[in-house]
């Protein structure tokens, strides 16, 4: 008598999952963002006084301006023609050094 062996059917590979980027790995590589584009200029200055120097460097002299209490980082950058990405990177770099 010959022995017969049972084989399990192979599972089909899900191609969309195979090529999907790993979310956990990409988040671990990103540095912590203390300052976001939705924060007001006044809020940033209050929480991170060291950000004043960065604002001056980028041509934003909003320290004493009454609008700073209501204008977001994104709005301020757009109003003053500043690169939002570069501005946020510099603000967060200053905040990380302070922590």
LINTABEL-V153312 format. One record per residue. N is the residue number from 0. SS is DSSP state (@ for helix, = for strand, . for the rest). Layout:
# LINTABEL-V153312
n=<N/N>
ss=<SS/SS>
This chain:
# LINTABEL-V153312
n=<0/1/2/3/4/5/6/7/8/9/10/11/12/13/14/15/16/17/18/19/20/21/22/23/24/25/26/27/28/29/30/31/32/33/34/35/36/37/38/39/40/41/42/43/44/45/46/47/48/49/50/51/52/53/54/55/56/57/58/59/60/61/62/63/64/65/66/67/68/69/70/71/72/73/74/75/76/77/78/79/80/81/82/83/84/85/86/87/88/89/90/91/92/93/94/95/96/97/98>
ss=<././././././././././././././@/@/@/@/././././@/@/@/@/@/@/@/././././././././././=/@/@/@/@/@/@/@/./././@/@/@/@/@/@/@/././././././././@/@/@/@/././=/@/@/@/@/@/@/@/@/./././@/@/@/@/@/@/@/@/@/@/@/@/@/@/@/.>
